[in-house]
Amino acid sequence: MRLTEEQEELRSAVRSLLTHHQGEAAWGPLATQMGAAALAVPEEYGGVGGGARDVHVLMEELGRSLSPLPCLGSAVLTAGALLASGDKEACGRLLPGLADGTSVGTLAWAEEGSWEPAALRTEAVRGAEGGWLLTGAKEHVLDWPGIGVLLVAARTAAGVTLFEVDPGAAGVRRTPLPTMDGTRGQARWVLDGAAGRLLGADGDGARVLEHVRDLACAALAAEQVGAAARCLELTVAYARDRVQFGRPIGSFQAVKHRLADAYVLVESARSAALGAAFAADEDPGALPRAAAVAKSVCSEAFSAVAGEMIQLHGGIGITWEHDAHRYFKRAHGSGELFGAPAHHRARLAAGLGLTTH
């Protein structure tokens, strides 16, 4: 599995831009100059018409720099849900703004720590004038200042269904949440009889969410690979420079073995993440399995390598000023996002007809 020359050029361009523009300030240039938010959006809706492998390259570079940008929540979850819903009117109205970065969206989905459609308890009922009214609470919603497009998964008499809700409407309340990983914002959204517009077909939401979950796991896995690779890169550089007992600590066999083990973890995770991206583009039937593998493998690899980064840096690795704690926190936060590794291994086992204990 190899990326194209154009995709490697995209990697270089994104890395260069993120070097010159830090934090939230990078969103404008990344969206307008690189078309980052438009990569997986079809050209008919103002997008680039790329695929999951293009998103993989972008997310890997965002992970490398622990970028707080809303690509996962807006360009992957929101745009992906709109496209999967098959609602052409909503796609034509909402996707152009999401693609050029002038609008940022989010998908309010999880409840009580679960991203499984079966766990949804938010209800949508018909209003007096024929519209829909939504009531419930959504947790772990990926956040960004000034959310312009809010998609909400709720349950109707027909089953799980997707709705568009005005973020500023009556009966809608957003509360930013304190998180261990300060580089990725999350919020809680409470809906109290909020007006919603049906997206796609009533009762088709579970299918949409399952597909979007797989796309999100593939994209998040790429981000985890980029961050884990950067952890290893920084740790190898430190092992070369840090002198103890008259020699660089990287020359000690025990340190070499730990760095070699970390390298194997990073490269194995990269293969799993690329496998999910290739499946999304070329073999959609294989995506659920590939996404479950990628989310499990990449989550555990990132956590392990981030832990080694702290250990091998010694005392400086536990200081607030060093970046090691930021990667460690991102590793644990992203490991739980869209389901912990054990959850995805159970998904994988169920898909293979196996039982877990």
N, C-alpha and C positions, 0 to 999 in steps of 0.2 A: 504494500500500500504506500503510494508516494503522492505527495502534493505536487501540483503543477508549478511551473516557473512563475506564473502570474500570482499564485497563492503565496509563494515564498517572497515575491516582491511586495505583496500586501503586508506580510509579516514585518519586513524591514521598514516599510513606511509607517505602520502603526507604532512600532517600537520607537522610531525616531520622533514621531509626534508626541508620544507619551513621555519622552525624555524632556521635551521642551515645554509641555503644558501639564501641570500637576493638578491632581484632584478634580473637582467639579469643573474647573476652567477648561478641561480638555474636551468636554462634551460638545461644545459648539464646533471647534475645528474637526473633531473626529467624525461628527455627523455630516458636516457640510463639505469638508475637503476629502474625506475618505469614503463617505457614503456608508459608514459602519452600520447605521440603523436600517439601511436599505438592502443589505446583502442578500437576505433570504426572501425579500418581497418581490413578487413578479413585476416585470416592467410595466404591465398595464395599470398597475397601481402606484407608479412612480418609483419602483424599486430597481435594483441592479439585476435581479433575476438569477442570483447565485444559489448556492445550496449550503448544506450542513458543513461541508469541508471548508468553505469560506468563513462560516461562523466559527468553526473550530480554530482557525488561525487567529481570528480576532480575539476570541475568548482566552486562548493560550497567552497572548500578549497582555491582555487585561489582568490575567491572573499573576503573571510575572511581576507586575508593578502594584499588585493589590489595588487596582483601580476601583473607585466607588461608583463608576458610571452605570447607568440604568440599562445596559444592553441586554442583560439576562431577563429582567422584568418586562421591558418594553419591546425590544426587537425579537426576542425569542418567545416569551410566554404570550404577550398580548397579540403581536402580529401572527404568531402561530395559531392561536385560538381563533382569531378572525378568519384566517384562511381555511382552517379545518372545519369551521362552522358551515362553510358554503354559502354564507349570506353575502351575495354580491353587492347589494345596496350598501351594507355596512362597510364592506371592504373598500368600495369606491369612495366612501365618505371619510373613513378613518385612517386607512393605510397610508395615503400620501403624506399626511402630517407626521405619522409615526416614522415613515421612511426618511424624511428630510430632517428629522430631529426637532421640528418646531413644536411637536406634541410628544408627550411621554405618557405611556400607558402602563397599567398594571393589572394583574389577574388576581382577584380575591377568591381564594379557593379553599385553603386548608382550614380545618376546624379541629380544635383540641389536639393539635400536633399531628394530624393525619392528613395525607394528600390523597387518600383513596376516595373515589366517588361515593362508595357505599357509606362513608362516614358523614356525608353532608346532612346537616339538619336545618340549614337556612331554608325558609319556605317562601314560595312565590304563589300568590293567589290572584285571581281576577279581581280588578277594582270595579267600582260602580260604573265607570265610563268605558269599560272594556280593556283597559290597560292592565299592567301587572304591578303588584305591590309586594316588595321583598322585606322580610324580617329575619334577622339573625346576626351572628357575629363571625367575623373572619380574622384568623390569626396568621402570623408570619407572612404578611403581604409585603412583597418587595416595594420599598418606598423611594421616593424622590420628590424634591420640592416642586409644587405646582403640577401634580398629576392631572392630565387632561382627559385621559380615557380610562374609565374604570369598568372592567368586565367582572361580573359576579356569577359564580355557579350557585344555583339554588335548586330546590326540589319542588316540582309540581306534581299534579296527579298522574302525569304521564312519565315521571321519572326525573333524573337530573337534567337540568336545562341551563343554558348560558344566557345571560342578560347583559345589556349595556345600561349602566346607571350613571347619571350626571353626578360627578364627585361633589358638586356644590349644592345639590338639591336638598330640599327639606327631608328630614329623616335619615340623613347620611352624616356619620361622624367618624373622623379619622383621628387616631391617637398614635403618635410616634412611640416606638418601644425602645427602651434601653436594651442593648444587646452586648454580649461578650465581644463580638467582632464589630468594632466601631467603624469598619470600612464598608459595611453593607447595611444600609438602612432597612428597617422593617417597621410595619405599622399594624395596628388593629383597626379594622373598619367595622362599625356597628350600623346596621340598617334597621330602621324602625318604621315600617310601612313606606319605604322609599320606592318611588316610581321606577320601573325598569322596562326596557324595550327588549323584546324577544330577539335573540340572535339564532339564526338557523331554525331547525325544527324543534318543536316542543318534545322533550324526552330524549334528545340526541346528545345531551351534554356529557354523559359518561364516556362515549366514544371519543368525543373531542378532547376531553381532559386526559384520557389515557394516552392519546397520541401526543398531546402537548407535553405531558410528563416525560415521555421518552425523548422528545426533542430537547427538553430542558436538561434532562440527565446527561445527554450527550454533550451539550454545550457546557454544563457545569464541570463535567469530567475534564474537558479541555482546559478550562480555567484552573482546575486543581493541578493538572500536569504542569502548566506554566509556572504556577507558584512553587510547586515542589522542585522543579528544575532550578528555579532561582535560589531556593534554599540551599540546594546542593552546590550551586555555583559559588555562592557567598561562603559556604563552609569550606570548600576546597581552597579558595583564595586565602581564607584565614589560616588554614592548616599549613599553607606554604609560608606564611609570613610570621606566624607566632612561634617564637623560639623558646624552648624550655630544655634545661640541661644541656645547653650548648648546641642544640640542633632544632630545626623546624619540627613541630609536632606531627606534621604530615609524613615525616620519615619513619615514625614508629609503626611497627607492623600492626599493632592493635587498631590504630587510627586508620591505617590503610584499609584494613578489612571492613571497618564500619562504613567508610566512604564507598568502598566497592559495593557493599550490600545496598547502600542508599541509591547508588547508580542503577543497579538492577531493578530496584523498585520503581524508579522514575521511568526507565525505558519500558518496563512491562506495562506501567500505567499509560504511557504514551501510545503503545500499541492498542490497548483496550479502548482508549478514547478515539483514536483514529478509526478503529473497527466500527464503533457506533456511528461516526460521521459518514463513513463509506456506506454503511447499511442504510442510513437515512436517505442518501442520495441514489443508491443503486439497487437496494433490495429491501424495500419497506417492510416486507413480511418478516425479515430477520431483525428489525429494529428493536422490538420489545426485549428480546433476549440480549442483544448487543448493548442496549442502554442499561439494562440491569447489571450486566457484567462490568461495564465501564464505571457506573456509579459506585459499585462496591469496591472494585479494585483501586480506582483513583482516590476515593475517600480515604481508604486505609493507607495507601502509599503516601499521600500528602501528610497525614497525621504522623506517620512514622518518621518521615524525612524532616518535618518541622521539629519533631522532638529531638532528633539527632543534631539538628542545627543548634539547639539550645545546649545540649550536652557537650558537644565538641567545641563550642565557643567558651565554655567554662563560665567564670563569674560574669563576664561582660554580657553573656547571652541572657541573663536574667535581669538586666537593667532596663529601665523604662526607655532610655534613650536609644537602645539598639532595636533594630527592626525584627529581631527574632520573635519577640512576643506577638507582634502583629501577624506574622505568618502562622504562628501556632494557633492564635485565636481564629484566624480565617479558616484554618484546617478543620478545627472542631465545629465551627459554625456551618461551613459548607458540607461537612460530613452528615449533618442532620437534615439539611435542606432537601426537600422532596423525598425524604425517607432515609433512615440510617442504612448502612451496608447490610445489616442482618435482614432488614425488610426486603431489600432487593435480591438477596440470596434466596429468600423464601419465595419471591416472585419467580425467580429463575427455576427453582426446584419444582414449583407448581407447574410451570410451563413445560417441564420435562417429564411430568407425571410422577415426580418423586414426592415423598413426604418428609417433613422436617420435624425434629423433636427438640 
